[in-house]
């Protein structure tokens, strides 16, 4: 079982959210990066892009496949992890740390209520 930090929220599409006030840090879960295998490229949106809940905000390319990234919350992208341009493998090595992808200024923080907690996410991936 992969490590699932208790303080984060999770989507069924394997994105995680860490909140800091009205900002949401978003990445993919350790389970997702493990399923994808070695990540070779991450395509992320431009700062200023407006995301709507469940819209595609980028892609992750691994040696095995290309996967879409889905917005777990709505809002405006205020920061993008530029380290991933040169070091996409950070998503593999530190999914919940240096492998974060984007920061969104949430337009509707109540959407967080629809995300899974760690226990529910672990149950979801165990199915």
Buried (B, 14 or more C-beta within 10 A) or exposed (E): EBEBBEEBBBBBBBBBBBBEEEBBBBBBBBBBBEBBEEBBEBBBBEEEBBBEBBBEBBEBBBEEEEBEBBBBBBBBBBBBBEEBEEBBBBBBEBBBEBBBBBBBBBBEBEBBEEBBBBEEBBEBBEE
